[in-house]
């Protein structure tokens, strides 16, 4: 049923139109990220609405949650993480969220690097943001994604998982995430 609904929305959105508006049942909001090219649709001004007490309320406009894949935390460019942290810090209603195990992994990575004071100063935005991060219990992969979507979809509206490639529908490569966040 959910897959049929998502496929129906995807086919509607594949028609070449400008300024698309889509009304979605409230129960399906957590699954909208599964629509092919969801974030590109958002950048192209497609709006999603839910019916709320005989009114239509626009969804996905009140900020979001950004996280990183394990591979990105472990091997990704720290300068890129710093840039994302700066963007998130400058936006209202946006937040970074990480499981505790990824934070420990990132701190271990920084310790191994033995950063100079100049390098630490350059990473100040990232480190400040990490000190304010909403940490979660040690969740991995799909459990983490499901947890974040279920618990934050009503509050934050968006969930972006930054990684090297689009391993899951909420995931996006760094350049695409940076572009998307800058357009909001």
PEGIBEL-V36603 format. One record per backbone hydrogen bond with DSSP energy under -0.5 kcal/mol. NH is the residue of the N-H (numbers start at 1). CO is the residue of the C=O. Records with the same first field share a line. If there is no record, write none. Layout:
NH->CO / CO
This chain:
5->1
6->2
7->3
8->4
9->5
10->6
11->7
12->8
13->9
14->10
15->12
17->15
22->47
24->22 / 49
28->25
29->26
31->28
32->29
34->31
35->32
38->35
41->37
42->38
43->39
44->40
45->42
46->41
47->20
49->22
50->57
51->24
52->50 / 55
55->52
57->50 / 55
59->48
64->93
65->158
66->95
67->160
69->162
73->69
74->70
75->71
76->72
81->77
82->78
83->79
84->80
85->81
86->82
87->83
88->84
89->85
90->86
91->87 / 88
94->91
95->64
97->66
98->134
100->136
102->99
103->99
104->100
105->101
106->102
107->103
108->104
109->105
110->106
111->107
112->108
113->109
114->110 / 111
115->110
120->116
121->117
122->118
123->119
124->121
127->123
128->124
129->125
130->126
131->127
132->128 / 129
133->130
134->96
135->133
136->98
139->137
143->140
144->140
145->141
146->142
147->143
148->144
149->145
150->146
151->147
152->148
153->149
156->152
157->152 / 153
158->63 / 156
160->65
161->159 / 170
162->67 / 160
163->172
167->165
171->168
172->161
174->163
177->173
178->174
179->175
180->176
181->177
182->178
183->179
184->180 / 181
